[in-house]
Amino acid sequence: MIYILIILAVVVLWAILAFNGLVSLNNRAKEAWADIEVQLKRRYDLIPNLVNTVKGYATHESSAFENVTKARSAAMGAGGNLADKAGAENMLTGALKSVFAIAEAYPDLKANQNFLALQNELSDTENKIQAARRFYNANVRDLNIKIQSFPSNTIASVFHFSPVELFDLAENDAAQNPVEVKF
């Protein structure tokens, strides 16, 4: 009888530890996604200033500015799954590249201190987004491994833990190549 109680205690202890591990990994993944959202918001906040600065020098390039504005709105409003979000972010990155291409044609703009500061901020933000995405994906990978591995998958199944999507960029998407900011 004592052996049965010891085995039962070990199983219960293991179940508690497995559940707590899943909760911990799930919370880390949520926290990592919040980090991505912070950096994306920072990016969204920089874009209007960048567009207005470039617009002051290149007023006849309105279609590029409209594309950036539309892409920014789409990215900010992208919900649903992470594939939709990644697609919207890729469109925004492509639109930003067109603004920087326009800036290439205006030497006065390239020397503008406000533009240079915005350029540096945006470049820094892009790097932070990539770092946050890597951190998120690492946490999601760890969570998904635990959810899918035996014997913790039994606890995951009982408590309805399900695999989480990675925030990946498709191979042909523009966001695979970061915004190139060079003058």
Phi, psi and omega per residue, in radians:
M1 nan -0.705 -3.118
I2 -1.127 -0.614 3.136
Y3 -1.175 -0.640 3.106
I4 -1.143 -0.720 3.116
L5 -1.150 -0.681 3.114
I6 -1.150 -0.792 3.114
I7 -1.092 -0.751 3.116
L8 -1.093 -0.732 3.113
A9 -1.105 -0.713 3.114
V10 -1.126 -0.757 3.132
V11 -1.112 -0.776 3.124
V12 -1.117 -0.757 3.107
L13 -1.076 -0.767 3.107
W14 -1.070 -0.750 -3.136
A15 -1.080 -0.710 3.109
I16 -1.123 -0.800 3.132
L17 -1.120 -0.707 3.123
A18 -1.131 -0.777 3.123
F19 -1.080 -0.826 -3.141
N20 -1.092 -0.646 3.077
G21 -1.102 -0.726 3.102
L22 -1.133 -0.745 3.109
V23 -1.082 -0.767 3.134
S24 -1.069 -0.831 3.126
L25 -1.126 -0.675 3.110
N26 -1.092 -0.753 3.124
N27 -1.175 -0.637 3.071
R28 -1.104 -0.707 3.113
A29 -1.114 -0.737 3.102
K30 -1.101 -0.743 3.115
E31 -1.106 -0.725 3.131
A32 -1.136 -0.659 3.089
W33 -1.142 -0.665 3.097
A34 -1.069 -0.642 3.081
D35 -1.090 -0.720 3.090
I36 -1.079 -0.791 -3.116
E37 -1.081 -0.646 3.095
V38 -1.066 -0.803 -3.125
Q39 -1.211 -0.641 3.091
L40 -1.131 -0.702 3.101
K41 -1.099 -0.714 3.098
R42 -1.036 -0.754 3.111
R43 -1.085 -0.804 3.133
Y44 -1.056 -0.645 -3.129
D45 -1.231 -0.532 3.140
L46 -1.333 -0.517 -3.003
I47 -1.065 -0.820 3.131
P48 -1.015 -0.681 3.115
N49 -1.134 -0.726 3.117
L50 -1.101 -0.831 -3.131
V51 -1.074 -0.764 3.140
N52 -1.125 -0.643 3.117
T53 -1.149 -0.824 -3.140
V54 -1.182 -0.656 -3.127
K55 -1.038 -0.596 3.122
G56 -1.089 -0.459 -3.126
Y57 -1.749 -0.501 -3.031
A58 -2.233 1.172 -3.046
T59 -1.156 -0.460 -3.096
H60 -1.451 0.075 -3.141
E61 -1.744 0.715 -2.999
S62 -1.096 -0.553 -3.110
S63 -1.129 -0.657 3.115
A64 -1.136 -0.705 3.141
F65 -1.190 -0.655 3.086
E66 -1.132 -0.696 3.120
N67 -1.095 -0.720 3.121
V68 -1.142 -0.749 -3.137
T69 -1.102 -0.775 3.110
K70 -1.119 -0.767 -3.135
A71 -1.125 -0.672 3.112
R72 -1.117 -0.784 3.119
S73 -1.094 -0.741 3.129
A74 -1.112 -0.717 -3.135
A75 -1.174 -0.711 3.140
M76 -1.164 -0.585 -3.103
G77 -1.614 -0.071 -3.102
A78 -1.145 2.142 3.095
G79 -2.191 -2.638 3.113
G80 1.235 -2.311 -3.064
N81 -1.561 2.959 -3.081
L82 -1.223 -0.441 3.104
A83 -1.124 -0.709 3.090
D84 -1.122 -0.743 3.132
K85 -1.105 -0.772 3.134
A86 -1.105 -0.712 3.117
G87 -1.087 -0.749 3.122
A88 -1.155 -0.696 3.109
E89 -1.143 -0.646 3.105
N90 -1.121 -0.701 3.089
M91 -1.093 -0.725 3.134
L92 -1.114 -0.735 3.116
T93 -1.070 -0.751 3.103
G94 -1.096 -0.715 3.122
A95 -1.149 -0.664 3.108
L96 -1.133 -0.630 3.104
K97 -1.056 -0.638 3.131
S98 -1.174 -0.614 3.098
V99 -1.152 -0.733 3.113
F100 -1.198 -0.535 3.066
A101 -1.165 -0.680 3.082
I102 -1.095 -0.752 -3.102
A103 -1.064 -0.496 3.112
E104 -0.991 -0.560 -3.055
A105 -1.432 -0.053 -3.061
Y106 -2.149 1.669 -3.115
P107 -1.029 -0.637 3.129
D108 -1.113 -0.656 3.120
L109 -1.164 -0.733 -3.125
K110 -1.106 -0.388 3.132
A111 -1.652 -0.163 -3.108
N112 -1.155 2.178 -3.081
Q113 -1.108 -0.655 3.119
N114 -1.111 -0.765 3.115
F115 -1.102 -0.763 3.137
L116 -1.089 -0.701 3.119
A117 -1.139 -0.768 3.110
L118 -1.110 -0.702 3.112
Q119 -1.042 -0.800 3.122
N120 -1.144 -0.727 3.116
E121 -1.095 -0.765 -3.133
L122 -1.153 -0.726 3.105
S123 -1.089 -0.755 3.103
D124 -1.101 -0.724 3.129
T125 -1.125 -0.724 3.101
E126 -1.041 -0.726 3.100
N127 -1.118 -0.695 3.133
K128 -1.191 -0.629 3.090
I129 -1.109 -0.769 3.118
Q130 -1.091 -0.732 3.131
A131 -1.147 -0.739 3.126
A132 -1.143 -0.643 3.112
R133 -1.141 -0.749 3.099
R134 -1.086 -0.742 3.130
F135 -1.108 -0.775 3.110
Y136 -1.050 -0.879 -3.105
N137 -1.078 -0.619 3.092
A138 -1.135 -0.749 3.117
N139 -1.170 -0.705 3.111
V140 -1.138 -0.718 3.105
R141 -1.012 -0.825 -3.139
D142 -1.078 -0.741 3.110
L143 -1.104 -0.821 -3.106
N144 -1.116 -0.655 3.093
I145 -1.079 -0.774 -3.125
K146 -1.166 -0.668 3.136
I147 -1.156 -0.591 -3.028
Q148 -1.697 -0.139 -3.079
S149 -1.643 2.485 3.056
F150 -1.432 2.430 0.134
P151 -1.698 -0.062 -3.107
S152 -1.155 -0.337 3.111
N153 -1.132 -0.428 3.100
T154 -1.191 -0.754 3.095
I155 -1.160 -0.723 3.124
A156 -1.056 -0.705 3.141
S157 -1.177 -0.767 -3.127
V158 -1.083 -0.690 -3.087
F159 -1.741 0.254 3.019
H160 1.031 0.690 2.972
F161 -1.399 2.325 3.119
S162 -2.207 2.701 3.139
P163 -0.999 2.610 -3.112
V164 -1.897 2.541 3.134
E165 -1.261 2.465 2.981
L166 -1.364 2.685 3.074
F167 -1.698 1.396 -3.080
D168 -1.810 2.706 3.061
L169 -1.866 2.379 3.124
A170 -1.143 2.673 -3.049
E171 -1.015 -0.634 -3.071
N172 -1.632 0.038 -3.098
D173 -1.284 2.635 -3.112
A174 -1.125 -0.465 -3.075
A175 -1.284 -0.172 3.037
Q176 -1.102 -0.554 3.078
N177 -1.779 1.969 -3.083
P178 -1.072 2.791 3.114
V179 -0.993 2.132 -3.119
E180 -1.577 2.074 -3.096
V181 -2.072 1.679 -3.126
K182 -2.451 2.535 3.103
F183 -2.492 nan nan
